[in-house]
Amino acid sequence: MLPELAQIELLAQVDELIAASRRWIDTDLPWSPLQHCHAVVRRLLARVETLRVRLESPLVVATFGGTGTGKSSLVNALVGLEVSASGRQRPTTMRPTLIAHQLTELEPLGLPLDQFSIIRCDTPLLRDIVLIDCPDPDTTEAETHGSNLERLHKLLPHCDVLIYTSTQQKYRSARVGGELSQAATGCRLVFVQTHADLDQDVCDDWRQQLEEQYRVPDMFFIDSLRALREQQAGQRPTGDFRRLEDLLSRELAASHRTQVRRANLLDLVQATLDHCRTHLAQHVPALRDLEETLEQQRRKLTNRMADRLRDELLQCGNLWERRLLDGVTETWGSSPFSTVLRVYNGLGNWIASAGLFRARTTAQMALIGAVQGVRWLASRQQESQAESQLGRLASLGLDDSLLRESQVVIDGFVRSAQLSPQLLDTSSFATLRSEAARVEGQFLGDASRRVDELIGDLLTRHTRLPLRIVYEVLWGLLPLYIVARPAYNFFYAEPVLGRPLLSSDFYIHGIVFLVLWSWFLAMTFARRLRRGLHSRIATLAGEMADVRLATDLFPRLDETCRNVRAAVSQLESLATRTTDLRRNLSGAGGLGARVANATPRV
């Protein structure tokens, strides 16, 4: 026996487990498998309340077995009186018989007393238990109204201990074994082979058959009729029947009631939770597929929105590219290559300005000035449009057609996962749009700043001294050659070597190649800027799309999936706690029990 304080602590853990189970079923989620499990656990908790009410009441012990296995004869032998009609070839127990001590109060047991034939007798064994002679489970093929099977199923949930009787002919009966598999959860078991006067001992073979599903501490091979005759003659029974009486008197005594019922309760909780885990495990893959589909659709919509945002942003790419070139030339000052970049960036203005030199009259000059003014106004208008473009991006969202396309794809997965289709109603679109509108103001205020930061970062990367030196040197090589080659020819080749001076063609070709070289380097540098700009714009568009779709695509559905996941995790935690408690709170050592998972009888 455990010390009293440890016993109280362990009982408190059982109470905490039951309380946690109550909290678990309080979650109302529109997932059919979970609702089924909630219903099963609710029935379990109702069963728990019944056990609590009759915690100190005598244990309910029932005989269980097939037709002609000697259940009634065993009851008579245990009581020492012929209280139940017996027969070996035909079913005699049609109405269940309840045998109790004269002083036992039956109402706290919660039994449907109106369905029993009640017999009172003053037998020492009945001071601690109540005996029930159950109907045979194999007299009818179906559970019809008023059948033995219906009566049996109503009685079994009230039983604490089952005495499973069988014979040499029936111990392999699949029908009775199936009924026992359902009835044994939440009960202690005693295995008895009857008809010892006629049959051979098959206990060893029977034990091997049972040990896959049951813990079998002991088995008994008895002759109930002989035991009854011995008691009626005033003798104490001998053999295995005496061992059976000692076991029942010891393990089912009043001091062991709490222990037996506690072990039964934990077995029942474990079987119920295992059933729920198995049931949910069959449907979790469909839920996982739904979650993956939701994520795929979200990525798909995010990519589509990012593409649209990138295209919109790139419409202002030329303007930002010119801003980058202006920034580079301002940073580098008046260096040779910086001058080349200035000419390249303002080539249009240079060409237009050159037209002033061709003007011959005041009217021509006025016309060229007007053209320049128009170009300047167009540039300012383009800058203004770029600013308004950022504003339009803030309201750039997803078309309803895209959302409904995703809804059609997801709807099939929702039904496969057995979630409520109402989670995909059109209000999800309104929710998504309203949530997107909530971030529009923040994005609109940050858009210009983000673009300025992007350009500033690119300027920092492309105006570093090593890069500047590379381009300055590359550009300066050709002018250096154009100057050095004529100088070499003039000062050394012509007076010393007698070579003729270079013709004017060399200078013309040099200027042409210098222009082409300058143009090539400027284009290469601009292309480098453009590539970096497009890469950053694509990144910015992706970030903007993530911000716009930061909320779930279908909020109610996503929230339900997360809550279902949490409920499944809580169930796993409850099952683990129950397993630990069963390990610490072992039941009555001499009684058998169900060890394999089974559908609970709650």
Secondary structure, 3 states (H helix, E strand, C coil): CCCHHHHHHHHHHHHHHHHHHHHHHCCCCCEHHHHHHHHHHHHHHHHHHHHHHCCCCCEEEEEEECCCCCHHHHHHHHHCCCCCCCCCCCCCCCCCEEEECCCCCCHHHCCCHHHCEEEECCCHHHHCEEEEECCCCCCCCCCCCCCHHHHHHHHHHHCCEEEEEECCCCCCCHHHHHHHHHHCCCCEEEEEECCCCCCCCCHHHHHHHHCCCEECCCEEECCHHHHHHHHHCCCCCCHHHHHHHHHHHHHCCHHHHHHHHHHHHHHHHHHHHHHHHHHHHHHHHHHHHHHHHHHHHHHHHHHHHHHHHHHHHHCCHHHHHHHHHHHHHHHHCCCHHHHHHHHHHCHHHHHHHHHHHHCCCHHHHHHHHHHHHHHHHHHHHHHHHHHHHHHHHHCCCCCHHHHHHHHHHHHHHHHHCCECHHHHCCHHHHHHHHHHHHHHHHHHHHHHHHHHHHHHHHHHHHCCHHHHHHHHHHHHHHHHHHHHHHHHHHHHHHHHHCCCCCCHHHHHHHHHHHHHHHHHHHHHHHHHHHHHHHHHHHHHHHHHHHHHCCCCCCHHHHHHHHHHHHHHHHHHHHHHHHHHHHHHCCCCCCCEEECCCCCCCC
